Amino acid sequence: MTQLERLGFEVVKGYEHDHFVTQRRRKGVITLETTWDKNQGHKVVSQDFTIEDGSYDLESELELLFLDEIFNK
């Protein structure tokens, strides 16, 4: 089980495109979309999150943990 699963984020969409894999997860007001590059050993190449009524760039997983704590009490 991944840390996101332990936090309660559920997969709402997943798809492959070219040599990338993208997965969208949601919990409460937060939606997280992660893309991995299969040609680079599934290295994360982008990770964005959206909060309802706003959109921001995710800089680190730690920021996601703080946002989860703040918005999903």
C-alpha positions in Angstrom: 0.0 0.0 0.0 1.4 3.4 -1.0 1.5 6.4 1.3 -1.3 8.0 -0.8 -3.5 5.0 -0.3 -2.8 5.1 3.5 -3.9 8.7 3.4 -7.2 7.8 1.7 -6.5 9.0 -1.8 -8.4 6.9 -4.3 -7.5 6.3 -7.9 -10.2 7.9 -10.1 -8.5 7.5 -13.5 -5.4 5.9 -15.0 -4.1 5.8 -18.5 -1.0 5.2 -20.7 0.2 7.5 -23.4 3.3 7.0 -25.5 5.9 5.9 -22.9 4.2 7.6 -20.0 1.7 6.4 -17.4 -0.6 8.8 -15.7 -2.7 8.2 -12.6 -5.3 10.6 -11.0 -6.2 10.2 -7.4 -8.7 12.1 -5.3 -9.5 12.7 -1.7 -11.9 15.4 -0.5 -11.1 18.7 -2.3 -7.7 17.6 -3.5 -7.0 15.9 -6.8 -3.5 14.7 -7.5 -2.2 13.7 -11.0 1.1 11.9 -11.3 2.9 11.0 -14.6 5.8 8.5 -14.7 8.2 7.8 -17.6 8.4 4.1 -18.4 11.7 4.7 -20.4 13.3 6.1 -17.2 12.4 3.3 -14.8 9.0 4.8 -14.0 10.6 8.0 -12.8 8.0 10.7 -11.8 8.2 13.4 -14.5 5.3 15.5 -13.3 3.0 15.8 -10.3 0.2 18.4 -10.2 -2.6 18.9 -7.7 -5.9 20.8 -7.9 -7.9 22.1 -5.0 -11.6 22.8 -5.8 -12.0 26.4 -7.0 -8.2 26.7 -7.5 -5.2 25.2 -9.2 -1.5 25.1 -8.0 1.8 23.4 -8.9 3.0 20.7 -6.5 6.6 21.2 -5.5 7.0 18.1 -3.2 5.1 15.2 -1.5 5.6 17.0 1.8 3.5 19.9 0.6 0.7 17.4 -0.3 0.8 16.0 3.2 0.4 19.5 4.7 -2.4 20.4 2.3 -4.2 17.1 3.2 -3.9 18.0 6.9 -5.3 21.5 6.3 -8.1 20.9 3.8 -9.3 17.4 4.7 -9.8 17.6 8.5 
